[in-house]
């Protein structure tokens, strides 16, 4: 059921009403403030659903913030490489004993 915005022509009050099969018909709408039946349906604004950013938008945001694009990924790769080097050194020491 859609919610519609209305404005009372008598008192100027703006309000919302459910209009549809299980609610009021548009001709039955009354102002909740003064009870006036002369109401005008307004064009409602809506809040768009949030979208995911495109890769280009993400890069632009990162550039604006000054964050390194591959920072976390690069740090992870460096850490894994350091762990592998340390593991191979430990394995090499064990073999030399």
Buried (B, 14 or more C-beta within 10 A) or exposed (E): EEEBBBBBEBEEBEBEBEBEEEEBEEEEBBBEEEEBEEBEEEEEEEEEEEEEEEEEEEEEEBEEEEEEEEEEEEEEEEEEEEEEEEEEEEEEEEEEE
